[in-house]
């Protein structure tokens, strides 16, 4: 059976994004159901998959990475309303036998993602 994992890389400082809150939602039409909230560890990863086993189902999902406080803790001066605060990534899971890895590469002013392995 497949699983969903993530990690965060701080591309501005060349560090793993540690202690960043991450929320996972399942999307159904206009409804968003919060499935879990986790924090990244010292390596910028979660300690276990966000979804696995029977909970790993096909559908549309959303990850929200709360990054502004992380960058403030790194000593970055951000405006009261930072350019990037909550980074939202929406994606679909189709094959429940595969590993879906959704990494976030982030700086205070940009981000990117891809389907990792």
Secondary structure, DSSP 8 states (H G I E B T S, - for coil): --EEE-BEEETTTTEE-TT-EEEEEEEETTEEEEEEEEE--TTSB-SS-SEEGGG--SEEEEEEEE-HHHHHHTT----SS-S-SEEEEEEEE--TTSEEEEEEEEETTEEEEEEE-
